[in-house]
Amino acid sequence: MWDRLAASDPGLLRLTAGLRTVTAIALTLAVLAALHVPVPQLVAGAIAAMVATFAIREKQRGQQAVTLAFGLPVALASVSLGALLSQRVVAGDLFFVVLIFCAVYGRRFGDRGTALGLIGFQVYFLSLFVGATASVLPELYGVICVAFVCSAAARFALLPQTPAGTLDRLRRAFRARLAQLLATQAELLDAGPDEAEKVLADLRTGTARLHETALLIQGRLEDGTSDPAVARLLQRRIADAEIAAERLGLLLLTARSAQRTDTLTLHLPGAPLPSGGELPVRDEATAALRRDLQALRLLTLRPAGEASGTALAQVRNRLLGYREEENLPPASPAVQDVFRGLGETARAALGLRLALDGPQDESDDTPATARSREELDAEDAAIEVSEESEAEEARPTGLKRPTTRAAVQVAVGSALAIVGGELLSAQRWYWAVLTCWIVFLNTASTGEILVKGYRRLLGTVLGVVAGIGLAALVGHHTWTAFALVLLFIFAMFYTAPLSYTLMSFFVTAMLGLLYTLLNTYSLSVLVLRIEETALGAACGVIAAAVVLPVHTDRRTNELLVAVLDRLADVTRGAVDQLSGGAGGDLVEQARELDQALADLRAATQPLTHPITPLRSRRNTVRYVVALLETCAYHGRSLAATAELLPTHPSIAADPRLRGAGRRIVHNIEAIAAHVADPRSATQIETGPSIASMLEPGTLRTPRYGRVTDRVLRHLQRLDEAVSGLARPLGLAGGPAQPRK
């Protein structure tokens, strides 16, 4: 059960965020209740504690403490201005718009600027929500101070979270997700025709979740490790394990089919199982394969303290022995390839264990295991942190800066929301402003804002229905209502990264209970909440579409060009190093490619959302993203193999690969130029397959001891995927030209 929890919530980030916020609020309520403060101030304290906890996103504890200390005077100033301007409608509204602009503009100063802006806005909203006046300011000062102190106690004493601890939990989550993926691969081996499609969908999901965890780990290595060399080593071992597991899944798919599986099968949702999902022959080889898949899963899950013993050592030795040709069982070439993949995955798992847990007992090693250890030790010794300074990128200025543009858009949208909101209700107009503010958080295009506004409205409608029922059940039982509020706050933070609709549902249901506590609950109030939410979302969309708009097509094209540029860099560097040159920091380049692709995938959500009316366009976008994921997989594999060259005793560079990779890089750059400027006259080059550009017969019997055989399939598939990208993006192809 713990492994399942770790896998479903990598690093326990959502669980920690929910528990920490609930703990801070519970402490605040306990202290304020002991001081016998009235219910409105209890509500204010709960909101202040929640804001002081979730606003701070920095990873280092010292930085968090500084931001929390700066946040307290910001909160006190904000609640003071909210109370003093509550009776001056025009002045209060103008100040609120200025405050919103400053809060959004502050994002350009990093996590601290974002946190202080969020605290200022939310505490001003708090003063409006509880109807603060100048006469109750001294009490509110005390309540806010208690809330910040309790937030600090929850963060630094009761539920501390260090970068090293978070990284350790993320690594455990990676192991758990890797084991789940191996279990799904074992199911694929035995799945019948009726079950195969479901197992294939689970395989896609498991592969994507493993990749998501790898990205989370890579994003926290710098803060979570004390030595850059250690961070580089962990990054390499995580990448090796991910690539090996993904390759093993493709080899299993190939073993089930009559021909080699297209890698798009693993990345395109809805792609059918190759060759109709034929079952492998049930002979001794497939029985051994079934057994060894389960054994590999067991070795992956077993903690370091339990990974000793003769039996486990024999299992590990057997799996690593499949890297040697003479140890492969008699079987078809496709099934033998799966055994080779098992050996490579076992080697990656061994490297990951050595990197995470340190040296292991070597007394039971076979020669094959000893060779694997020697290879890993040589790679570890060769890893050096590059000290090269990165070139300063040209950054946009003025209104072209994203933070400036967003601040202007939110200010205009909020001004519209204030006017429209006050026409709906002079007392609850701020709900429209809050919605307008929220739909701009973590969005960068009109389409993203539209989808987020739709999700918030849907969650609000469902939450109002739940709020009506809960208000009727709870009545005026104050502490029962507060207990449900805490439960909903936990659910809100736990589900926020998974579903914005669910988060909005829990927020609205919680507000129904807070209105009950403030004795302002009525059915008309909750209906007004829906109206104000719809108005705020509409104002946000209008502001995004009219004021300095960033259209979804423009943003996705910019991100697509960024992905293609990163892909060209990885491919060029990997091919250069595989050909005998110097390729640079390929693992870091592959990480930048993965991050760029993740940004593109998030930006295309408005185009692939179920409410999108353009079905053909949605299918095209999904197909392009899947092709890019396939390209990224082969790029990562090329980079990982290239980094083996300096230390691997049995493979050497092949200069012929340089010529084979030039066409791929040219085509990637041509597609990027066409996306950036459709009037560009560039064309992709077509010609003989990559395999035919090298020696004949290379593809017949893969031999993993030669670098050419290791990378030829990746180059071939990458060439096909890049050529496939040209068609949906409207780029014509021409014959290959001689290249120097």
N, C-alpha and C positions, 0 to 999 in steps of 0.2 A: 504493500500500500504506500509505503514511503517512496519507493521508486516511482510509482505512478504519479504521486503528488509532485515529486521533483521534476518528472518529465512534463507534466501538464503546466507547471509554473516554473520555468527555468530560473534558477537562482532564488526561488521563493520571493521574487520581487513584488508580485501582486499581493501575496499573503502578508509580507512584511509591511507594505504600504497600508493595507487595510487595518492590520492589527495596531500599527503605530498610531494611526489617526484615531481609531476607536479608543485606544488607551489614553491618548492625550485628552480626548473629550471626556472620557469617564473620570479621569483625575480632576479635570476642571469642574465638572458637575459635583463631584464629591466635596471639593474644597468650598465651592460656592454654597452648596447645600448646608455645610457645617456653619457657614457664616450667615445663613438664613436670608439670603438675598431673594427678591421676588422672581417669579417665573420669567418675565421678559428679560431680566438680566441673566438668568440661566441660559435662555436661548441665545443671547448675545455672546456669552462665554463659550457655548458649544460651537458657534459659527467661527469665533475668533480662533479657538484652538484648532479647528479643522483647517482654517486658512494658514495659520502659522506652521502647520505640519506639512501639508501637501505642496505649499508654494516653493519650498526649498528643494532643489534638485542636484546640488553639488555632491560630488562623491567623497571628497575629503572632509573628515570631521571638523578640522580647524576652520575650513572655509564655511561649513554649515553654521558653526557657532558665530562667526563674524556676521554672516547674512542675517541670522536670527536676531543678533544684537542690533543691527541697523534697522531691522524690520519693526521693532517695537516703537521707536519714535515716529516712523512713517505711519504706523497704525494709529497712534495717538493723535497725530496731526490730522489724519484723514477723518477719524470719527469726530474730532472737534469741528472741522469745517463742515462736515455733514450735518451736525447738530445746529451749528450757528446759521447755516444757509437754508435750513429746512423751511423757514417761513418766508424766505425771499426766493420766489419761484424762478424768476428770470436769471438772477445772479447764480442761484444754485444749479440751474440747468447748464448755464454757460461754463461754470467751473467743472461740472461733471464731464462735459465734452473735452475740456482741456486736460483733465485728469486722465481720461481714456486715451487721448493722444499721447501723453507723456508715458503712460504705462506701456503702451505698445511700442513706442519709439525706444524705450529702455531696453528692449530685447537685443539691440545692437551691442550692448555692453555685456553680453553673455548671461550665464545662469543667475548671477547676482542681480543684474539689472532686470531680468525677467521676474525674479522672485519679488523684488521690492515693488515693481509695478503691479504685480498681481495682488500683493498685500494691500497696497494703497487703494486699488479699485474695489476689492472685495470688502474691505472694512468700511469704505464709504457706502457700499451697498448695504452692509450690516446696519449702519445708522438709519438708512431709509426703511429697512425691513422692520426694525423694532420701534420705529418712530422716535428716535432720540431727539431730545431737546437740550438746550443749554443747562437747564436745572438739574439734569441727571448726569451731566458730564463727569463729575467727580466719581460717581459710582461706576460709570462705564470705564473710566481710566483704571480703576482697581480690577474690574472684571477682565479687561484686556491684558493687564500685567499678569494676573493669575493664569490666564490662558497661555501666554507665552512661556511662563515658567514651567507649567505642566507639559507643554509641548517639548521644551528642552529636556525635561526629566524623562519623557517617553523616548525621545530620540537618543539621548546620550547615556541613560542609566538603565531603563527598563528593557528597551529593545534596541540595543546598539547594533549598528551595521557598519562594518569596515569594508573598504575596497577589497582587501585580501579575503575576508570572509565571504563576500558576495561572489568573488571569482571562484572560490573553492566550491560553493554551492552550484555555480554555473557548470563547473567541470563535472560534478556529480550528475547534473541534469544531462550533460552531453553523453555520459556513459549510459544513463537510463534510456535516453532516446535512441542511442545506437543499438542497445539491446532490443528495444521494441522494433526497430527497423529489421534487425536480424530475425526476430520472431515472425514478422510479416513475410520476409523472404522465404522462411521455411514453410509458411502456409501456402505461398505461391507454388512451391514445388509439388504440393499434393492437391491443389485446388482443382475441382472438376470444372467442366464447361459452364455450369450454372453459377459457380462461385468465383470464377476467375476474374470477372470484371470488378466485383467488389474488392477482391484482394488487390487487384491492380490499383484501384483508387486508394486503398489504404497504403499501398507502397508509395504512391505519389505523395500522399500526405505525410508519411513518415520521413521520406527523403527531404521534403520541404521543411519540416520541423527540425530535423537534424541540422540543416543548413542555417535556419534561424538561430539556433543555439550557438552554432559556430560563430556567427556574426556578433552575437551578444558577448561572447567570450573575447573576441578580438577587439571589441570596443572598450573592454575594461582591463586589458592586459597592462597597459601603461600605468594605471593607477593601482592595480592589484598586485604588482610584483615590484620587488626592490631593485632588481638588476635588469637592465635592458636586454642582456644576453638571455636571461631566463624567459623574458617575455617573447623574444624572437623564437626560442626553442619551443615554447608551448604553442605559439602560433603555427609553427611548422608541423608539429605533431597532430594538432587538431585538424589542420588541412589535410594531412596524409590520411588520417582515419576517415574523414568525411569522403574524400575522393575514392578510397578503397571500398567503402561500403556502397557508394553509388555505383561503382563499376561492377561490384558483385551482383547487385540487383539487375543490371543490364545483361550480365552473363547468364543469370538464371532465366531471364526472359528469352534470351537466345536459345537456351537449352530446351525451352518448351516449344519452340517454333521451328519451321522448316528452313528458315533463312535467318541471317544475322539481323538482330533487332535494330531498328532505327531509334536513336536516342531520343527523338521527339516523342516516342511512346511514353517515356518516363516524365516528360515535362509538359505535355499538352493535355489539359483536362478533357476527358471524353474520348481520347484516342483509344482505339480497340486493342485488345491483346493480339500480338502478332500471330499470323497464320491461324486465327481462330482459337488459339489457346489449346494446342494439343498437349496431351499428358506425356511426360517422359516415360520411357520403358522402365518398368519396375524390376530392375536387376540388382545385383550386388553393389554395383557402383552407385546407383541412385540411393540405395539404402544407406551406404556409407556417407553419401552427401547429406542425406537427411540427418543422420547422427551427428556429423561434424558441424552442421549449421547450429544445432542445439548446443553442441560443446563450445563453439565460438561465442554464442550468446552468454553461456554460463561464465566463461572466462572474462568476458567484458564486464559483467555485473559484479563479479566477486571482488570484495574490498581487498586492499593490499594485505591486511592482517590475516585474511583467510585464503590467500592465493598461494599458499605453500602446500607441500605434500607431493608424494610420488605420483599419485593418480593424476592430479592436475598438471604436473610437469610432463607426464606422458602425453596427455591430451594436447598440451601446448606444442610439444615436440612433433607430434604427428601432424598437426596443422601447419607448422612451419616447414615440415619436410616436403609439403606439396610444392614448395618453390623450386625443388630439384626435379628435373625431368624423370629421373629413374624411380622416383617414389609415386608417380601418378598411377592410379589403378587403371586396368584395361577398361576402356569405355569409348564412346563416340568423341570426336574432337570437341564438340560443343560442351559435353559434360566434363571433359578434361580441362577445358578452359575455366569452368566453374571451380574445379579443385585448385587451379592456379590462382584464381581470384580469392579463394579461401586462404591460401598461403599468404598472399599479399595483404589481405585484411588482418590476418593473425599477426603479421609483422608490424602493421600499423598499430594494432592494439598493444603489442609489446612495447613499441616506441612510446605510445601514449602513457602506458603504465610506468615506464622508466622515467618519463618526464614529470609525471604527477607524484609518484610515490618513491622515487629514488632507486638505488641499486637493489636487485633481487637475488635470491639464492640461485647460483649457477651450477650447483653440484650435480644435477641430473640432466644437464644440457647434452644434446646430441650434437654431432658436427654441424648439422643444418642450423640448429638453434644458435650454436656458437658463432656461425658465420653471420647470422642475422644480427646478433649483438654487436659483432665487430663493425658491421656496416653502420649500425645506429650510433655507436661510439665515435666512429670516424666523422659522421655527419654532425654530431654534437660538437666535436672539437673544431669543425670548420665554420661553425656559425659565428659570425662577427657582426656587430652592430655598425651599420653605416653611419658615418659622421658627416656625410655630405649635406651641405646646406641646401634647402629647397628654395627654388626661385619664388620670389614674391609674386603672387598672381595679381593681375589687375582687378581691382574691386570697383563695383559701380559706386557712383557718388550721387548726391542730391536725391531727386525724386526717383531715380532708377534703383536706389538702394532698397532692398526688400522691406526692411524695417520702416523706412520712411514712407514707402508706398502703403504698407499695411496700416500705419498710424493714421495717414490721411483718410484711407478708406473707412477705417473703423470710426473715426471722428465724424465723418459725413453720415455714415449709416446710423450711428448713435444719435446724432441730431435729428434725423428723420424718425428714429424710434421714439425719441422723447416727445416730439410733436404728436405723432400718431398715438403713442401710448397714453398721453394725457387726454386725448380726445376720447379714448376708450374708458379711462379711469384716472381721476386725479390722484387717487391714493396708491394704485398698483402699477403705475406706468413704468416703473423701473424693471419689471419683468421683461419688457420688450428690449430694453437696453442691455440687460444681462444676456439675453439670447443672441442679440447682434454681436456682442463682445465674444461670446463663446464660439460662434460659428467661424470666427476668424482665427481662433487658436489652432496652430499646427496645420493650417491650410495655406495654399499658395496660388490657387487659381479659382476662377469663377465656378467651374464644374465641381471642384472639391467643396466649396462653400455651399453650393446647391444641394449636394448629397448630404452634407452634414446637417444642414437646416432641415431637410426632409426627415432624417433619422431622429433629430431632436423633437420634431413635432410629433412623430409617431410614438416615440417613447413617452412624451408628455401626455398624449391622449390616453394611452394605456395606464399611465401612472395616476391620472385623474380618476379613472374608474376604480383603481385599487384604493386611492385615497378616500374616496367616498365610503367604501366599505369599512376601511380601517377606522376612520373617524367615528363611524356609527358604533363600532365595536368597543373602541377604547374609551370614548366619552371623555370624562374629565379625570381619568386615572393618570395622574401626572407621571409617576415613575414608570408605569407600564408603557406610556407613550414614549418616554425618553429611552427605555430599553429597546423599543422597536426602532426608534431613530438611530440608535447605535448599530443595530443589526443592518439597517438599510445603508448606513454610511459605509460599513464594511463591504457590503455587497456592491455598492457603487464603485469603490476603489478596486475591488477584486475583479469586477467585470469590465472596467473602463478600457483596458487594452484589447479586450475581446469583442465588445459590441457597444457602440455609442448609444444605440437604441436602448439596450438594457440599462446602461448607466443613467440615461435620462428618465427611464421608468422609475428607478429607485430614488432619484432626486425628487421627482414630483410626488411620489408616494410619501417620502419623508416630509415634504413641505406641507402636505395635508395634515400630518400629525403636528407639525410646528404651529400651524394656524389654529389647530384645536387647542394647543397649550396657551396660545395668546388670546383665546376667546374671540377670534376673528374668523372662525371657520363657517363657511356656508357653501351650498352647492354653486351659487352664483360666483363665488370667489374662485373656485376651481375651474369653472367654465371660462371665467375671465383669464385665468392662467393659460388656457389653450389659445385664446384669442391673442393675448399679448405675445405668446411664443410664436405663433404664426406671423404676427406683424413684425417681430424682431428678426425672424429668419428672412422674411421678404425684404426688409430694409437692408440687411446684410448682403443679400444677392444683388439688389439694385445698386448699392454702393460699389460692390465688386465689379459689376458689369459696366458701370458708367464712369466711375472715377479711377483713372489710371489702371484700366483693366489688364489682367493677365489671363488671356484666354487659355482654355485647357489645351487646345492644339499647339499653341505656341510653347507652353511649358513642357508638354510631353516631347515636342520636337527638340527642345534644348536638352532635356534629359537623355533623349535617345542619342543625340550627337555625343554627349558626355560618355554614355555607355560604349558607343562604337570607338571613341578615342581611347578609352581604357582597354578595350578588347584589342585594338591594334597595338598598343604598347606592350601588353602581355604577350601577344603572339610574336611580335618582332623580337622582344627580349628573349623569350623561350627558344625560338628558332635559332637566334644568334648563338646562344649558349650551347644548344644541342649540336650546332655546327662547328663548335670549337672556339667561339668568341666569348665575350663577357656580356652577360645579360642584365646585370644589375640586381636589385632586390626584387626577385620575381614574386616571392610570397606576399610582400607588401603591395606590389602591383596587382596581384590577384585579389587581394582584400579590397583595394580601391575599386576594382571592377565589380565585385559583389555588392559593395555599398552603393555604387552608382545604379546598378540594376535594381536594388531594393527601393531606391528613391523613384525610379521610373515605374516600378510595379505599383507603388502607392499612388503616384500621380495619375495612373491610368484607371484607377477605380471608378471615377465618374463615367468613363467610356465603357466599362464592362459591367456596370451596375444593372440589376434586373429591371429598373425603371427606365433604362435607356431605350428610346423608341427605335434607334437605328440598329437593327439586329445584325445586318451584314457587317457594319462597321465594328460592332462589338466582337464578332467572330474574328475579324481581321486583326484587331488589337490583341486578342488572346493568342492568336497564332504567332504574331510578331514577338510578343513577350516570351512565348514558349521557345521560339527559335533562339532568342537571345539567351535564355536560360541554358539551352543546349550548347550554344557557343561558349558560355561562361564555364560550363562543366569541362569541355574539352580544353579551354584555355587554362583552367586550374590544373588539369592533368598534365598538360605540356609543361607548365611551370614547375610542378612537383617533380617530374622526371628530369627536367633540366637541372634542378638543384641537386640531383643525385650524382651528376657527372664527376664533380671534383673528388668524391670520396668512394664511389661504388667501385669495387675491385673487378667487376666482370663486364662493365659496359664502357663504351668510349664514344666520343663525338663522331658524327658522320657529316663531313662537309657538304654532301649532296643535299642535305635537308635545307640548306640555305636557299637554294634555287626553288625547292618545292614550296617554301613558305612565302616567297615574294609575291606570288599571285594572290594569296589569301590576304596579306596585309594591304596590297593595292586595292582589292575589292572592298575591304572594310573601309578604307579611307575614301573610296569613291562613293560608297553609300552614305557615309557621314557628310561628304561635301554636297550630295544631292539633297539630303534632308535639311541641311543648313541653308541651301540656296537651290530651289527646284530648277532655276535657269542654268545651273551648272552644266557644262558639256561633258562631264566625266562619264565614263562607261565602265562597267565591270568587264573583266576579261574571262572568257570561257575557253575551254580547250580540253586536252586529255586529262584523265583523272590523275590525282596526286600519286596513286600507286604506280601508274604506268610511267611516271616521270623518274621513278627509281628503278631498281632492278626488277625484272619480271619474277613472278612467283612468290613475292614477299608475303602476300596475303594468304597463301595456301596453308602454311603451317606456322602460326605465330610462335616465335621463340623469344622468351622473355629475357634472355641473356644479352640481347643486342638492342642498343638504343633505337635503331631504325625500326625494329619490329614493335617496340613499346609505343612509339609515337606515331607510326604510320597510320594506324586506324584513327587516331585522334585528328591528325591532319586531314585525312580523307573526309571524316564527318564534319569537321569544322569548315572545310571548303564547300561541302554540300549545303550546310546550314547557312553560310554567308551568301551563297548563290540564291538560296531560297528566300532570303530576306529581300533581295532586290525586286522580286516580283510584286509582293503586296505593297512595297514602297514606291513602285512606279519607275524603276530604273531599268533601262534596257541594257542588254549585254552584247558584247562584241567578241570577235576572236582574240585569242591570246596573242600578245605582241612579244617579240623577242626582248628580253630584259637583261641589262648588263648587271 
